[in-house]
Protein backbone atom coordinates (compact mmCIF):
# COMPACT_ATOMS: atom_id res chain seq x y z
CA UNK A 1 0.00 0.00 0.00
CA UNK A 2 1.26 3.47 -0.87
CA UNK A 3 0.45 5.44 2.27
CA UNK A 4 0.06 9.22 2.38
CA UNK A 5 3.26 11.04 3.24
CA UNK A 6 3.65 12.52 6.69
CA UNK A 7 3.85 16.00 5.16
CA UNK A 8 0.53 15.45 3.35
CA UNK A 9 -1.23 14.42 6.56
CA UNK A 10 0.33 17.33 8.48
CA UNK A 11 -0.76 19.76 5.76
CA UNK A 12 -4.34 18.46 5.85
CA UNK A 13 -4.55 18.69 9.63
CA UNK A 14 -2.98 22.15 9.72
CA UNK A 15 -5.32 23.42 7.03
CA UNK A 16 -8.39 22.12 8.84
CA UNK A 17 -7.30 23.67 12.13
CA UNK A 18 -6.47 27.00 10.46
CA UNK A 19 -9.88 27.26 8.81
CA UNK A 20 -11.51 26.27 12.10
CA UNK A 21 -9.61 28.98 13.96
CA UNK A 22 -10.65 31.62 11.42
CA UNK A 23 -14.29 30.55 11.29
CA UNK A 24 -16.83 33.10 12.46
CA UNK A 25 -18.54 32.72 15.79
CA UNK A 26 -21.87 30.94 15.95
CA UNK A 27 -24.98 33.05 15.80
CA UNK A 28 -27.34 32.42 18.71
CA UNK A 29 -30.48 33.44 16.85
CA UNK A 30 -31.78 32.66 13.39
CA UNK A 31 -32.11 35.54 10.90
CA UNK A 32 -35.72 35.45 9.72
CA UNK A 33 -37.50 37.51 7.10
CA UNK A 34 -40.99 37.95 8.54
CA UNK A 35 -43.77 39.14 6.22
CA UNK A 36 -46.61 38.75 8.71
CA UNK A 37 -47.70 36.41 11.48
CA UNK A 38 -48.16 33.51 9.03
CA UNK A 39 -45.49 34.12 6.38
CA UNK A 40 -41.73 34.02 7.02
CA UNK A 41 -38.50 32.86 5.40
CA UNK A 42 -35.08 31.83 6.64
CA UNK A 43 -31.90 30.81 4.84
CA UNK A 44 -28.95 28.59 5.65
CA UNK A 45 -26.06 26.55 4.36
CA UNK A 46 -24.18 23.33 5.00
CA UNK A 47 -20.58 23.04 3.83
CA UNK A 48 -18.42 19.98 4.52
CA UNK A 49 -14.88 20.12 3.19
CA UNK A 50 -13.25 16.70 3.26
CA UNK A 51 -9.82 15.13 2.88
CA UNK A 52 -9.80 11.38 2.27
CA UNK A 53 -7.21 8.66 1.85
CA UNK A 54 -8.74 5.38 0.61
CA UNK A 55 -6.60 2.26 0.18
CA UNK A 56 -7.52 -0.12 -2.64
CA UNK A 57 -8.50 -3.68 -1.68
CA UNK A 58 -7.31 -5.09 -5.04
CA UNK A 59 -4.13 -3.10 -5.72
CA UNK A 60 -1.19 -1.69 -3.79
CA UNK A 61 -2.41 1.87 -4.07
CA UNK A 62 -4.15 4.63 -2.13
CA UNK A 63 -6.54 7.16 -3.63
CA UNK A 64 -6.22 10.69 -2.21
CA UNK A 65 -8.96 13.28 -2.50
CA UNK A 66 -9.70 16.82 -1.38
CA UNK A 67 -13.31 17.70 -2.11
CA UNK A 68 -16.61 19.12 -0.87
CA UNK A 69 -18.60 16.26 0.60
CA UNK A 70 -21.70 18.45 0.80
CA UNK A 71 -22.38 21.99 -0.45
CA UNK A 72 -26.00 22.82 0.39
CA UNK A 73 -28.15 25.92 0.32
CA UNK A 74 -31.20 25.72 2.60
CA UNK A 75 -34.39 27.74 2.56
CA UNK A 76 -37.31 27.21 4.91
CA UNK A 77 -40.22 28.98 6.44
CA UNK A 78 -43.96 29.34 6.55
CA UNK A 79 -46.35 30.37 3.76
CA UNK A 80 -49.67 30.15 5.62
CA UNK A 81 -50.96 29.31 9.07
CA UNK A 82 -49.58 25.83 9.99
CA UNK A 83 -48.13 25.36 6.46
CA UNK A 84 -44.33 25.25 6.25
CA UNK A 85 -41.85 24.49 3.48
CA UNK A 86 -38.28 23.28 3.16
CA UNK A 87 -36.09 23.58 0.07
CA UNK A 88 -32.49 22.41 -0.21
CA UNK A 89 -29.94 22.09 -2.99
CA UNK A 90 -26.69 20.13 -2.93
CA UNK A 91 -23.58 19.50 -4.98
CA UNK A 92 -22.42 16.22 -3.40
CA UNK A 93 -18.78 15.11 -3.63
CA UNK A 94 -17.84 18.19 -5.62
CA UNK A 95 -14.24 17.82 -6.79
CA UNK A 96 -13.82 14.16 -5.83
CA UNK A 97 -11.93 12.14 -8.43
CA UNK A 98 -13.70 9.22 -10.13
CA UNK A 99 -11.95 7.26 -12.90
CA UNK A 100 -9.45 10.07 -13.39
CA UNK A 101 -12.00 12.88 -13.59
CA UNK A 102 -13.03 15.22 -10.81
CA UNK A 103 -16.76 15.35 -10.09
CA UNK A 104 -18.37 18.54 -11.37
CA UNK A 105 -20.76 20.78 -9.50
CA UNK A 106 -23.79 18.62 -10.36
CA UNK A 107 -26.12 20.95 -8.45
CA UNK A 108 -29.35 19.11 -7.59
CA UNK A 109 -32.62 19.89 -5.88
CA UNK A 110 -32.39 17.49 -2.96
CA UNK A 111 -35.34 18.41 -0.73
CA UNK A 112 -38.43 20.37 -1.75
CA UNK A 113 -41.60 19.79 0.24
CA UNK A 114 -44.55 21.38 2.02
CA UNK A 115 -45.85 20.33 5.42
CA UNK A 116 -49.40 21.07 6.55
CA UNK A 117 -49.67 20.59 10.29
CA UNK A 118 -53.34 19.93 10.96
CA UNK A 119 -52.62 18.73 14.51
CA UNK A 120 -49.72 17.24 16.47
CA UNK A 121 -51.23 13.88 15.60
CA UNK A 122 -51.55 14.55 11.86
CA UNK A 123 -49.17 16.21 9.39
CA UNK A 124 -49.28 15.98 5.59
CA UNK A 125 -45.98 16.24 3.66
CA UNK A 126 -45.80 16.54 -0.13
CA UNK A 127 -42.94 16.99 -2.59
CA UNK A 128 -39.39 15.64 -2.88
CA UNK A 129 -38.88 13.93 0.48
CA UNK A 130 -36.39 11.71 2.32
CA UNK A 131 -37.98 8.23 2.29
CA UNK A 132 -35.85 6.00 4.54
CA UNK A 133 -37.38 3.58 7.04
CA UNK A 134 -34.44 3.25 9.50
CA UNK A 135 -33.32 5.86 12.02
CA UNK A 136 -29.94 6.50 10.37
CA UNK A 137 -31.61 6.84 6.96
CA UNK A 138 -33.79 9.70 8.29
CA UNK A 139 -31.15 11.74 10.12
CA UNK A 140 -29.91 15.21 9.32
CA UNK A 141 -26.46 15.26 7.73
CA UNK A 142 -25.65 18.33 9.83
CA UNK A 143 -25.86 16.61 13.24
CA UNK A 144 -24.31 13.17 12.66
CA UNK A 145 -22.27 11.54 15.41
CA UNK A 146 -19.54 10.32 13.07
CA UNK A 147 -18.20 11.66 9.79
CA UNK A 148 -21.01 10.26 7.64
CA UNK A 149 -24.00 7.93 7.45
CA UNK A 150 -23.77 4.16 7.73
CA UNK A 151 -22.44 2.54 4.54
CA UNK A 152 -25.65 0.59 3.84
CA UNK A 153 -28.35 2.99 5.04
CA UNK A 154 -29.28 4.06 1.50
CA UNK A 155 -28.96 0.92 -0.61
CA UNK A 156 -32.58 1.39 -1.64
CA UNK A 157 -31.84 4.74 -3.31
CA UNK A 158 -30.46 3.55 -6.68
CA UNK A 159 -32.95 0.76 -7.47
CA UNK A 160 -35.97 2.89 -6.49
CA UNK A 161 -34.67 5.78 -8.64
CA UNK A 162 -34.36 8.08 -5.65
CA UNK A 163 -32.18 11.20 -5.60
CA UNK A 164 -29.82 10.74 -2.64
CA UNK A 165 -32.56 8.85 -0.78
CA UNK A 166 -35.29 11.31 -1.78
CA UNK A 167 -38.40 10.52 -3.83
CA UNK A 168 -41.43 12.46 -5.01
CA UNK A 169 -44.70 11.70 -3.29
CA UNK A 170 -46.85 12.25 -0.23
CA UNK A 171 -46.55 11.28 3.41
CA UNK A 172 -48.69 11.49 6.53
CA UNK A 173 -47.02 11.51 9.93
CA UNK A 174 -47.93 12.40 13.47
CA UNK A 175 -47.16 12.20 17.17
CA UNK A 176 -50.12 10.76 19.13
CA UNK A 177 -50.17 9.58 22.76
CA UNK A 178 -48.63 12.79 24.03
CA UNK A 179 -45.87 12.50 21.39
CA UNK A 180 -44.77 9.14 22.77
CA UNK A 181 -45.63 7.50 19.44
CA UNK A 182 -44.52 8.61 15.99
CA UNK A 183 -45.82 7.24 12.67
CA UNK A 184 -44.85 7.92 9.06
CA UNK A 185 -46.71 6.45 6.05
CA UNK A 186 -45.72 7.45 2.52
CA UNK A 187 -46.59 6.78 -1.12
CA UNK A 188 -43.79 7.49 -3.62
CA UNK A 189 -43.15 7.34 -7.34
CA UNK A 190 -40.40 4.75 -6.91
CA UNK A 191 -39.03 3.09 -10.02
CA UNK A 192 -40.98 3.99 -13.15
CA UNK A 193 -41.17 1.63 -16.12
CA UNK A 194 -41.28 2.61 -19.82
CA UNK A 195 -45.06 3.07 -19.87
CA UNK A 196 -45.19 4.71 -16.42
CA UNK A 197 -47.90 2.36 -15.16
CA UNK A 198 -45.84 0.54 -12.52
CA UNK A 199 -47.30 0.34 -9.00
CA UNK A 200 -46.15 3.07 -6.62
CA UNK A 201 -43.68 2.51 -3.79
CA UNK A 202 -44.96 2.60 -0.19
CA UNK A 203 -43.17 3.04 3.14
CA UNK A 204 -44.27 2.94 6.77
CA UNK A 205 -42.49 3.56 10.06
CA UNK A 206 -43.42 3.51 13.76
CA UNK A 207 -41.28 4.86 16.59
CA UNK A 208 -41.91 4.90 20.33
CA UNK A 209 -40.30 7.68 22.38
CA UNK A 210 -39.69 6.69 25.99
CA UNK A 211 -38.39 10.16 26.92
CA UNK A 212 -38.36 13.35 24.83
CA UNK A 213 -39.83 13.24 21.32
CA UNK A 214 -37.64 14.15 18.34
CA UNK A 215 -40.39 15.81 16.29
CA UNK A 216 -38.27 17.42 13.58
CA UNK A 217 -38.72 16.14 10.05
CA UNK A 218 -35.07 14.96 10.09
CA UNK A 219 -33.94 13.01 13.15
CA UNK A 220 -31.08 14.36 15.27
CA UNK A 221 -27.77 12.51 15.18
CA UNK A 222 -26.57 13.92 18.48
CA UNK A 223 -27.90 16.88 20.45
CA UNK A 224 -24.62 17.15 22.39
CA UNK A 225 -26.43 16.75 25.70
CA UNK A 226 -29.32 19.15 25.02
CA UNK A 227 -32.03 16.47 24.77
CA UNK A 228 -33.07 13.27 26.55
CA UNK A 229 -34.08 10.74 23.92
CA UNK A 230 -34.50 6.98 24.01
CA UNK A 231 -36.50 5.60 21.10
CA UNK A 232 -37.10 2.31 19.32
CA UNK A 233 -38.48 2.09 15.81
CA UNK A 234 -39.33 -0.19 12.91
CA UNK A 235 -40.25 0.30 9.27
CA UNK A 236 -41.07 -1.38 5.97
CA UNK A 237 -40.66 -0.44 2.30
CA UNK A 238 -42.23 -2.12 -0.76
CA UNK A 239 -42.73 -1.81 -4.51
CA UNK A 240 -44.05 -4.82 -6.45
CA UNK A 241 -41.76 -7.73 -5.50
CA UNK A 242 -39.23 -5.53 -3.67
CA UNK A 243 -39.41 -5.51 0.15
CA UNK A 244 -37.22 -4.13 2.91
CA UNK A 245 -37.62 -4.11 6.69
CA UNK A 246 -35.84 -2.17 9.43
CA UNK A 247 -35.59 -2.06 13.21
CA UNK A 248 -33.54 0.32 15.32
CA UNK A 249 -32.87 1.81 18.72
CA UNK A 250 -31.48 5.26 19.43
CA UNK A 251 -30.24 6.98 22.58
CA UNK A 252 -29.14 10.60 23.19
CA UNK A 253 -28.72 11.48 26.86
CA UNK A 254 -26.78 13.89 29.07
CA UNK A 255 -24.48 12.13 31.52
CA UNK A 256 -23.45 13.75 34.78
CA UNK A 257 -22.78 17.49 34.68
CA UNK A 258 -20.45 17.70 31.71
CA UNK A 259 -21.04 14.92 29.25
CA UNK A 260 -23.48 13.23 26.92
CA UNK A 261 -23.77 9.85 25.27
CA UNK A 262 -25.31 9.27 21.83
CA UNK A 263 -25.65 6.09 19.81
CA UNK A 264 -27.81 3.82 17.74
CA UNK A 265 -28.17 0.33 16.34
CA UNK A 266 -29.91 -0.22 12.97
CA UNK A 267 -30.83 -3.44 11.17
CA UNK A 268 -32.13 -3.37 7.59
CA UNK A 269 -33.07 -6.35 5.43
CA UNK A 270 -33.17 -5.57 1.71
CA UNK A 271 -34.73 -7.93 -0.81
CA UNK A 272 -35.05 -6.61 -4.35
CA UNK A 273 -36.83 -9.77 -5.50
CA UNK A 274 -37.63 -9.85 -9.21
CA UNK A 275 -38.31 -6.10 -9.24
CA UNK A 276 -34.76 -4.96 -8.36
CA UNK A 277 -32.46 -7.83 -9.28
CA UNK A 278 -29.42 -5.61 -8.66
CA UNK A 279 -30.40 -5.49 -4.96
CA UNK A 280 -30.07 -9.09 -3.74
CA UNK A 281 -31.51 -10.24 -0.43
CA UNK A 282 -29.17 -9.20 2.38
CA UNK A 283 -29.04 -8.19 6.01
CA UNK A 284 -27.19 -5.02 6.99
CA UNK A 285 -26.25 -3.86 10.45
CA UNK A 286 -25.02 -0.48 11.70
CA UNK A 287 -23.80 0.45 15.17
CA UNK A 288 -22.34 3.77 16.26
CA UNK A 289 -21.72 5.60 19.50
CA UNK A 290 -20.06 8.72 20.82
CA UNK A 291 -19.33 10.42 24.13
CA UNK A 292 -19.36 14.21 24.24
CA UNK A 293 -17.04 15.89 26.75
CA UNK A 294 -18.54 19.36 27.16
CA UNK A 295 -15.59 20.97 28.95
CA UNK A 296 -13.22 20.10 26.11
CA UNK A 297 -15.85 20.24 23.33
CA UNK A 298 -14.60 16.93 21.96
CA UNK A 299 -16.49 13.78 21.02
CA UNK A 300 -14.72 10.43 20.54
CA UNK A 301 -16.85 8.10 18.40
CA UNK A 302 -16.87 4.69 16.73
CA UNK A 303 -18.86 2.95 14.00
CA UNK A 304 -19.28 -0.70 13.02
CA UNK A 305 -21.31 -2.07 10.11
CA UNK A 306 -21.77 -5.35 8.26
CA UNK A 307 -23.41 -6.55 5.07
CA UNK A 308 -24.39 -10.23 4.68
CA UNK A 309 -25.85 -11.43 1.36
CA UNK A 310 -28.17 -14.44 1.43
CA UNK A 311 -26.76 -17.67 -0.02
CA UNK A 312 -23.33 -16.33 -0.98
CA UNK A 313 -20.15 -14.83 0.44
CA UNK A 314 -19.66 -12.59 -2.59
CA UNK A 315 -20.32 -9.02 -1.54
CA UNK A 316 -20.18 -9.70 2.21
CA UNK A 317 -18.08 -7.25 4.17
CA UNK A 318 -17.64 -5.46 7.48
CA UNK A 319 -16.46 -1.94 8.22
CA UNK A 320 -15.33 -0.14 11.36
CA UNK A 321 -13.95 3.26 12.26
CA UNK A 322 -12.80 5.21 15.29
CA UNK A 323 -12.53 8.96 15.39
CA UNK A 324 -12.62 12.23 17.24
CA UNK A 325 -14.73 15.33 16.70
CA UNK A 326 -13.80 18.77 17.95
CA UNK A 327 -17.18 20.48 18.28
CA UNK A 328 -15.80 24.02 18.44
CA UNK A 329 -19.23 25.61 17.98
CA UNK A 330 -21.40 22.51 18.19
CA UNK A 331 -22.85 21.58 14.82
CA UNK A 332 -22.28 25.08 13.45
CA UNK A 333 -18.51 24.62 13.16
CA UNK A 334 -16.67 21.40 13.88
CA UNK A 335 -13.88 19.20 12.58
CA UNK A 336 -13.87 15.40 12.67
CA UNK A 337 -11.15 12.88 11.90
CA UNK A 338 -11.61 9.13 11.60
CA UNK A 339 -9.50 6.08 10.80
CA UNK A 340 -11.24 2.92 9.65
CA UNK A 341 -10.97 -0.37 7.83
CA UNK A 342 -13.06 -1.96 5.08
CA UNK A 343 -12.90 -5.75 5.22
CA UNK A 344 -14.53 -7.58 2.26
CA UNK A 345 -15.06 -11.31 2.74
CA UNK A 346 -13.15 -12.41 -0.39
CA UNK A 347 -10.61 -9.60 -0.83
CA UNK A 348 -7.89 -7.89 1.15
CA UNK A 349 -8.89 -5.32 3.74
CA UNK A 350 -8.39 -1.61 3.04
CA UNK A 351 -7.57 1.31 5.32
CA UNK A 352 -9.37 4.64 5.19
CA UNK A 353 -8.54 7.98 6.81
CA UNK A 354 -10.86 10.98 6.65
CA UNK A 355 -10.83 14.57 7.89
CA UNK A 356 -13.95 16.69 7.60
CA UNK A 357 -14.55 20.37 8.39
CA UNK A 358 -18.19 21.41 8.74
CA UNK A 359 -19.85 24.79 8.60
CA UNK A 360 -23.61 24.84 9.19
CA UNK A 361 -26.24 27.50 9.81
CA UNK A 362 -30.01 27.25 9.65
FENURUR-V774430 format. One record per residue. N is the residue number from 1. PSI is psi in degrees with one decimal (none if undefined). NEAR is the number of other ideal C-beta (glycine too) atoms within 12 Angstrom. D_LAST is the distance of its C-alpha to the last C-alpha in Angstrom with 2 decimals. Layout:
BEGIN
n | psi | near | d_last
N | PSI | NEAR | D_LAST
N | PSI | NEAR | D_LAST
END
This chain:
BEGIN
n | psi | near | d_last
1 | 133.7 | 21 | 41.67
2 | 104.1 | 16 | 40.66
3 | 154.3 | 20 | 38.18
4 | 142.0 | 29 | 35.80
5 | 157.4 | 13 | 37.55
6 | -37.2 | 10 | 36.86
7 | -38.0 | 10 | 35.96
8 | -45.3 | 22 | 33.34
9 | -43.3 | 23 | 31.66
10 | -41.4 | 15 | 31.94
11 | -42.3 | 18 | 30.44
12 | -44.3 | 30 | 27.40
13 | -42.6 | 23 | 26.86
14 | -40.4 | 17 | 27.50
15 | -43.3 | 21 | 25.12
16 | -42.6 | 33 | 22.23
17 | -35.1 | 21 | 23.12
18 | -47.2 | 15 | 23.55
19 | -39.5 | 24 | 20.14
20 | -42.0 | 29 | 18.69
21 | -31.3 | 17 | 20.92
22 | -7.9 | 14 | 19.92
23 | 146.7 | 24 | 16.14
24 | 158.0 | 14 | 14.69
25 | 153.1 | 13 | 14.11
26 | 137.8 | 20 | 10.94
27 | 137.5 | 17 | 9.84
28 | -16.1 | 10 | 10.77
29 | 146.9 | 8 | 9.51
30 | 137.0 | 19 | 6.82
31 | 117.9 | 15 | 8.64
32 | 134.2 | 18 | 10.00
33 | 112.2 | 15 | 12.96
34 | 118.6 | 14 | 15.38
35 | -48.5 | 13 | 18.51
36 | -166.8 | 13 | 20.22
37 | -23.0 | 10 | 20.01
38 | -11.1 | 14 | 19.21
39 | 123.7 | 18 | 17.25
40 | 159.5 | 23 | 13.79
41 | 146.2 | 23 | 11.04
42 | 155.7 | 24 | 7.47
43 | 153.9 | 22 | 6.28
44 | -179.2 | 28 | 4.35
45 | 157.6 | 24 | 6.64
46 | 117.0 | 36 | 8.42
47 | 128.8 | 31 | 11.86
48 | 98.9 | 37 | 14.61
49 | 138.4 | 34 | 17.93
50 | 138.8 | 36 | 20.80
51 | 134.7 | 37 | 24.50
52 | 133.6 | 35 | 26.73
53 | 117.1 | 30 | 30.43
54 | 111.6 | 30 | 31.82
55 | 143.9 | 28 | 35.53
56 | 142.2 | 21 | 37.50
57 | -4.2 | 24 | 39.34
58 | -6.9 | 14 | 42.15
59 | 157.2 | 14 | 42.74
60 | 77.0 | 12 | 42.99
61 | 156.9 | 18 | 39.92
62 | 122.1 | 23 | 36.31
63 | 137.9 | 27 | 33.62
64 | 133.2 | 27 | 31.32
65 | 141.9 | 29 | 28.03
66 | 118.6 | 27 | 25.36
67 | 172.7 | 32 | 22.54
68 | 110.2 | 32 | 18.88
69 | -43.2 | 35 | 18.24
70 | 139.4 | 37 | 14.99
71 | 91.7 | 33 | 13.71
72 | 142.6 | 35 | 11.03
73 | 129.5 | 25 | 9.60
74 | 138.3 | 32 | 7.32
75 | 132.4 | 27 | 8.35
76 | 171.9 | 28 | 8.71
77 | -159.4 | 28 | 10.84
78 | 139.6 | 26 | 14.45
79 | -6.1 | 21 | 17.65
80 | 171.1 | 18 | 20.28
81 | 121.2 | 14 | 21.06
82 | 15.4 | 18 | 19.62
83 | 114.8 | 22 | 18.50
84 | 165.9 | 29 | 14.86
85 | 158.3 | 29 | 13.64
86 | 131.7 | 37 | 11.24
87 | 133.5 | 27 | 11.92
88 | 133.1 | 38 | 11.26
89 | 166.0 | 29 | 13.65
90 | 155.4 | 32 | 14.83
91 | 77.4 | 28 | 17.76
92 | 140.7 | 32 | 18.70
93 | 35.2 | 27 | 21.21
94 | 120.1 | 28 | 21.52
95 | -1.6 | 24 | 24.65
96 | 135.2 | 30 | 25.94
97 | 135.5 | 18 | 29.70
98 | 116.1 | 16 | 31.34
99 | 39.6 | 8 | 35.13
100 | 2.5 | 8 | 35.33
101 | 132.0 | 9 | 32.72
102 | 139.3 | 17 | 29.18
103 | 132.7 | 21 | 26.59
104 | -175.6 | 18 | 25.56
105 | -42.8 | 17 | 22.23
106 | 42.6 | 22 | 22.66
107 | 128.3 | 17 | 19.55
108 | 154.8 | 24 | 19.08
109 | 112.7 | 24 | 17.38
110 | -46.9 | 34 | 16.12
111 | 137.9 | 36 | 14.64
112 | 96.0 | 26 | 15.76
113 | 156.5 | 35 | 16.69
114 | 148.1 | 27 | 17.44
115 | 123.6 | 32 | 17.80
116 | 109.6 | 25 | 20.59
117 | 101.6 | 24 | 20.77
118 | -35.9 | 16 | 24.49
119 | 167.3 | 15 | 24.65
120 | -32.6 | 19 | 23.14
121 | -6.8 | 20 | 25.78
122 | 109.8 | 20 | 25.10
123 | 148.3 | 32 | 22.12
124 | 123.2 | 27 | 22.70
125 | 141.1 | 38 | 20.31
126 | 136.5 | 25 | 21.44
127 | -146.4 | 30 | 20.55
128 | 112.8 | 31 | 19.49
129 | 145.2 | 42 | 18.44
130 | 128.0 | 44 | 18.33
131 | 13.1 | 46 | 21.90
132 | 162.5 | 43 | 22.62
133 | -6.7 | 44 | 24.93
134 | 158.0 | 45 | 24.41
135 | -49.1 | 47 | 21.77
136 | -31.2 | 46 | 20.76
137 | -8.7 | 42 | 20.65
138 | 13.1 | 41 | 18.01
139 | 159.7 | 37 | 15.56
140 | 134.8 | 33 | 12.05
141 | -16.5 | 40 | 12.65
142 | -13.7 | 34 | 9.93
143 | 26.1 | 34 | 11.97
144 | 151.0 | 41 | 15.48
145 | -50.7 | 48 | 18.43
146 | -166.3 | 44 | 20.20
147 | -36.5 | 40 | 19.55
148 | -176.9 | 36 | 19.33
149 | 168.8 | 35 | 20.35
150 | 148.8 | 39 | 24.00
151 | -21.7 | 33 | 26.34
152 | 15.2 | 38 | 27.63
153 | -13.9 | 40 | 24.75
154 | 31.1 | 37 | 24.59
155 | -20.3 | 40 | 28.28
156 | -19.7 | 46 | 28.33
157 | -48.8 | 31 | 26.04
158 | -55.1 | 18 | 28.78
159 | -35.3 | 28 | 31.68
160 | 9.4 | 41 | 29.82
161 | 39.4 | 25 | 28.59
162 | 163.8 | 33 | 24.91
163 | 102.0 | 27 | 22.25
164 | 46.5 | 33 | 20.58
165 | -0.3 | 34 | 21.31
166 | 148.3 | 37 | 20.32
167 | 157.5 | 41 | 23.07
168 | 136.7 | 28 | 23.75
169 | -158.3 | 29 | 25.00
170 | 150.6 | 28 | 24.62
171 | 141.6 | 37 | 23.83
172 | 140.8 | 28 | 24.64
173 | 160.1 | 38 | 23.17
174 | 174.7 | 29 | 23.59
175 | 72.2 | 29 | 24.03
176 | -178.9 | 21 | 27.68
177 | 46.5 | 17 | 29.84
178 | 32.9 | 14 | 27.62
179 | 13.8 | 24 | 24.63
180 | -31.7 | 24 | 26.80
181 | 141.4 | 24 | 27.02
182 | 137.4 | 38 | 24.46
183 | 149.1 | 28 | 25.68
184 | 126.1 | 42 | 24.38
185 | 124.0 | 26 | 26.91
186 | 151.9 | 39 | 26.26
187 | 126.0 | 26 | 28.46
188 | 159.6 | 41 | 27.50
189 | -42.5 | 27 | 29.29
190 | -157.9 | 31 | 29.81
191 | 133.6 | 30 | 32.43
192 | 134.4 | 20 | 34.37
193 | -177.5 | 15 | 38.02
194 | -37.4 | 7 | 40.03
195 | -8.0 | 6 | 41.02
196 | 15.7 | 11 | 37.66
197 | 13.0 | 9 | 39.44
198 | 146.3 | 21 | 38.16
199 | 145.9 | 19 | 37.02
200 | 163.7 | 25 | 33.31
201 | 143.6 | 37 | 31.30
202 | 144.3 | 30 | 30.46
203 | 155.3 | 43 | 28.31
204 | 144.8 | 29 | 28.33
205 | 140.3 | 37 | 26.78
206 | 140.7 | 28 | 27.58
207 | 137.7 | 38 | 26.01
208 | 127.1 | 27 | 27.48
209 | 110.5 | 31 | 25.51
210 | -28.4 | 22 | 27.99
211 | -124.1 | 20 | 25.70
212 | 151.4 | 25 | 22.21
213 | 139.9 | 27 | 20.71
214 | 87.5 | 37 | 17.47
215 | 5.4 | 28 | 16.81
216 | 156.0 | 27 | 13.42
217 | -42.7 | 30 | 14.12
218 | 132.4 | 32 | 13.29
219 | 152.3 | 41 | 15.18
220 | 139.8 | 36 | 14.10
221 | -55.5 | 46 | 15.90
222 | 136.7 | 41 | 16.36
223 | 1.0 | 32 | 15.12
224 | 40.6 | 35 | 17.13
225 | 5.4 | 29 | 19.51
226 | -14.3 | 21 | 17.39
227 | 165.7 | 28 | 18.68
228 | 98.7 | 22 | 22.14
229 | 130.8 | 37 | 22.20
230 | 116.5 | 24 | 25.24
231 | 147.2 | 37 | 25.33
232 | 145.8 | 28 | 27.67
233 | 166.6 | 38 | 27.25
234 | 153.8 | 28 | 29.16
235 | 167.5 | 37 | 28.84
236 | 155.3 | 29 | 30.91
237 | 135.4 | 45 | 30.57
238 | 144.8 | 31 | 33.48
239 | 115.7 | 37 | 34.74
240 | -118.9 | 25 | 38.53
241 | -5.8 | 19 | 39.89
242 | 136.1 | 34 | 36.56
243 | 144.5 | 28 | 35.38
244 | 151.4 | 44 | 32.90
245 | 149.4 | 28 | 32.40
246 | 150.8 | 41 | 29.99
247 | 144.8 | 30 | 30.05
248 | 162.4 | 37 | 27.74
249 | 141.7 | 28 | 27.16
250 | 139.7 | 41 | 24.11
251 | 140.4 | 35 | 24.04
252 | 99.3 | 39 | 21.47
253 | 140.5 | 28 | 23.37
254 | 147.0 | 24 | 23.79
255 | 122.2 | 20 | 27.16
256 | -145.4 | 14 | 29.27
257 | -9.3 | 10 | 27.82
258 | 30.2 | 16 | 25.87
259 | 172.4 | 23 | 24.83
260 | 146.0 | 34 | 23.18
261 | 137.7 | 31 | 24.20
262 | 142.5 | 41 | 22.22
263 | 168.6 | 35 | 23.88
264 | 161.7 | 46 | 24.88
265 | 127.4 | 28 | 27.80
266 | 133.7 | 41 | 27.67
267 | 130.2 | 34 | 30.74
268 | 129.3 | 41 | 30.76
269 | 119.9 | 32 | 34.00
270 | 140.7 | 40 | 33.91
271 | 98.5 | 31 | 37.00
272 | -18.3 | 29 | 36.98
273 | -145.5 | 20 | 40.58
274 | -10.3 | 15 | 42.31
275 | -46.8 | 27 | 39.22
276 | 83.1 | 32 | 37.21
277 | -20.7 | 15 | 39.94
278 | -4.1 | 18 | 37.63
279 | 82.0 | 34 | 35.85
280 | 161.6 | 26 | 38.73
281 | 130.8 | 27 | 38.85
282 | 153.1 | 31 | 37.18
283 | 131.5 | 27 | 35.64
284 | 151.8 | 42 | 32.50
285 | 135.3 | 32 | 31.35
286 | 129.8 | 42 | 28.25
287 | 132.3 | 32 | 28.06
288 | 155.5 | 45 | 25.57
289 | 154.6 | 30 | 25.19
290 | 154.3 | 40 | 23.81
291 | 118.1 | 31 | 24.63
292 | 125.8 | 38 | 22.27
293 | 102.0 | 24 | 24.27
294 | -40.9 | 21 | 22.37
295 | -33.8 | 13 | 24.89
296 | -10.2 | 16 | 24.58
297 | 37.2 | 26 | 20.90
298 | 154.1 | 25 | 22.26
299 | 98.5 | 41 | 22.21
300 | 144.6 | 28 | 25.20
301 | 163.6 | 38 | 24.83
302 | 157.7 | 27 | 27.05
303 | 150.8 | 42 | 27.09
304 | 131.9 | 29 | 30.12
305 | 152.2 | 36 | 30.58
306 | 155.6 | 29 | 33.66
307 | 125.5 | 35 | 34.74
308 | 106.9 | 25 | 38.22
309 | 142.2 | 26 | 39.77
310 | 130.5 | 20 | 42.54
311 | 5.0 | 13 | 46.06
312 | 154.3 | 14 | 45.35
313 | -17.0 | 15 | 44.19
314 | 124.3 | 16 | 42.94
315 | -12.9 | 26 | 39.17
316 | 142.9 | 25 | 38.96
317 | 164.7 | 29 | 36.92
318 | 155.2 | 26 | 35.04
319 | 144.0 | 34 | 32.21
320 | 157.8 | 28 | 31.12
321 | 152.8 | 35 | 28.99
322 | 144.8 | 25 | 28.52
323 | -178.3 | 32 | 25.93
324 | 131.9 | 30 | 24.20
325 | 133.8 | 41 | 20.62
326 | 104.9 | 30 | 20.08
327 | 68.7 | 39 | 16.88
328 | -46.2 | 30 | 17.02
329 | 50.9 | 23 | 13.72
330 | -131.8 | 31 | 13.02
331 | -9.5 | 33 | 10.49
332 | -46.2 | 29 | 8.88
333 | 121.3 | 34 | 12.30
334 | 163.4 | 43 | 15.17
335 | 135.5 | 37 | 18.26
336 | 143.5 | 41 | 20.24
337 | 139.4 | 34 | 23.81
338 | 140.8 | 35 | 25.90
339 | 135.6 | 29 | 29.49
340 | 177.5 | 32 | 30.73
341 | 136.2 | 25 | 33.60
342 | 124.8 | 28 | 34.07
343 | 86.1 | 25 | 37.44
344 | 150.3 | 23 | 38.82
345 | -40.6 | 19 | 41.93
346 | 17.2 | 15 | 44.25
347 | 172.1 | 18 | 42.94
348 | 152.5 | 19 | 42.38
349 | 161.7 | 21 | 39.27
350 | 137.7 | 27 | 36.66
351 | 154.3 | 28 | 34.57
352 | 135.0 | 37 | 30.93
353 | 131.3 | 34 | 28.99
354 | 138.6 | 37 | 25.30
355 | 132.8 | 41 | 23.06
356 | 131.7 | 40 | 19.32
357 | 124.6 | 38 | 16.97
358 | 137.2 | 41 | 13.21
359 | 126.5 | 33 | 10.50
360 | 137.9 | 33 | 6.85
361 | 124.5 | 28 | 3.78
362 | none | 33 | 0.00
END
